[in-house]
């Protein structure tokens, strides 16, 4: 045994020069649509040699294998995590936290003092009630009936006086006890507020983790340890305030905001905040394309009808078509290569479990075209609409939170679509009750019996009326539609009076748009006729 001890002592070793204990609060956060990347950046200064850097305050809910480490200024060798039997920590409370904690202690002590006084008064009530009970039972004691008249008079007088005094003492004690109820209630409410204020100041980390990094420095060095990880308990959403101003110089202002929230169990205090549209939980690899084999088989002969075939409901024999295997078509939209990041300069404090925090992201000034959008086939009023080009050189993110203002007045809530840089789009700011719309079906052949029509022709005549009952002149853009066909045998003709200025508006086939001014008090009528023809023996769907 001694030989092995001697050999072990002769092996070369590198002793640990020192260990450095450092707090590791959250310093940087990148919020994603779902989740957040949390960073703890801890600066250090170490002499030459091999050392242990002990980081205190890491998130206990993140496994060690999900943490990402980087060390600048030294070489990282090993690392470990410890969450139990940790040495005591010097909290180093700030003056605000110490004052809040002292306030909680003061109110709690005042409550206990009042409770003691109230209990003392209630003891007086109990003593007086005990005395009253004793006096009430004197008349039933042995020997009282044998007393002479003078003695009985003295006893009765004493009982009356003592009973009166006991009742007065009980009443006084009860009044004193009741007088403390309201101060106790007020102090209890004050204590709850003080405890809430203290909880808002103290980080919510019940069981911190201690991370130990073994590092080596070839010379005295200053560096930085960065620990980062993903937490699912966070999110951010974009929001907007859209303000449209009419007048001689129309103006559209989009105030961008972000709604940020987290519930990680720890207060992120004065962190550098970054907002990103990158979703780390999304797919990171494309779909795999595999080979496809097609084959055909011989068409089977129709089976002769048997008597048994008529046992159930009568059915015509089915002729099998050649078997062709194909993949199902995928319908949807994808946005590739779009990523936006916002850096918010001021430090931000986010407490867990609270409502979302509103963070401003700046304003965008746009030059809109303002008009009244009308769709009389579906609506009874026209809508204030602003059409603009996103000339900011960046995309505008979609949002379901958009507050709409028209000439300084709040008009409602809307949604913002995804608008690419250079794209033209429209935003609506509410109805114009004085621009009334009507859609009148003047004539329609037998095709109006339902969705299916067995005739080989269908005609329809429809009129649209728009009346300006406001005191303002409006530029109107009215839209309607005519059907279109991709079959040569289905012929579709249409005519309109007046003719629309735009056909296939915004690339939508059969969508027509008329543009015209409508002065205050004026009205306009448009007429649209359609004719459909198809061969006999077919039905229109």
Helices and strands as residue ranges (DSSP letters): H 2-10, E 18-23, E 28-31, E 36-46, E 49-58, G 64-66, E 68-72, E 75-82, H 95-136, G 138-140, H 149-201, E 209-217, E 221-231, E 234-245, E 251-262, E 268-276, G 307-310, E 341-350, E 357-366, E 369-374, E 381-389, E 399-406, E 409-416, E 424-444, G 446-449, E 457-468, E 474-481, E 491-497, E 502-503, G 505-507, E 511-518, E 523-533
